[in-house]
Amino acid sequence: MYEIYSNLRACVEGIGQAGSMDSHIALYVLEHHEEVPHMAIGDLARACNTSIATISRFCRRVNGSDWTTFKDQMEEYGAWLRSDSAASRFRDRIDIPWYFDTLEASIYQTRQLLTDDVLEQAVDWLSEAANVYIYGSSFSNITAREACEKLNRINRLCFSFSTVKDQIGSLVYLKADDLVVFISFSGTTPHIRRLYRQAKMAGCRIMWISGNAALVREGSSREMLVAVSPLALHEYRTSLVEGISLHCAIDALYIRYTNRLRAARPVAPAALPVDDAEDGELE
């Protein structure tokens, strides 16, 4: 689901690279996502004022699929969009006080999990890596992009990628002295697992920022877990409580890393106020 949405959105937003026709088709598909799964390929071609061959090439070029697979994935995308507004299997509605109570408990648990030892090891790995690659899927990829921007501000060279296609393409750059950071609350999505396998094959150190405590074997020398609270509002597929927990972990790492850098740099002596200067030094 996320892959096709990511590919189509990137096509619209990257019109300069994708080309006007591909962007036009992608925009039409996103705007008419409920109708597209029930269309024949000729219907979409007529709606976009183009040819069947162009639609076939669009599916392969933008989504890496044939037309049938493209339609199936659009059906899954539509079901995903409807899921949060449909009747919940747990309860019909979440009261706002319930949300804040869950959020408060999640932040407290996350604070307990982010021990000094965990943060110190994470900062060690971030500082020792040649390059840092940060990956996420769906909503977690927004957190991954923000984490990359924060680390870049303190001169820690790192990269993240806005689309699934670019994430997969970046795998060719991975080297054994790089650090790969996966920001994923569950760590079990097929796309993240695919990236994880490739990172392991490249021999990289791997850091998980996740609510899934079972992701890393105890005693592993090449993988570590920065754990956040497993609490979530499972009534929604949208990241709510869990997204804030992941952000808290990123902010804690940023603060710890920045504090280490500040401690390593001597403080420059403050300039004397003009009134305290030696007589005769001022004209």
Secondary structure, 3 states (H helix, E strand, C coil): CHHHHHHHHHHHHCHHHHCHHHHHHHHHHHHCCCCHHHCCHHHHHHHCCCCHHHHHHHHHHHHCCCHHHHHHHHHHHHHHHHHCCCCCCCCCCCCHHHHHHHHHHHHHHHHHHCCHHHHHHHHHHHHHCCCEEEEECCHHHHHHHHHHHHHHHCCCCEEECCCHHHHHHHHHHCCCCCEEEEECCCCCCHHHHHHHHHHHHCCCEEEEEECCCCCCCCCCCCEEEEECCCCCCCCCCCCCHHHHHHHHHHHHHHHHHHHHHHHHCCCCCCCCCHHHCCCCCCC
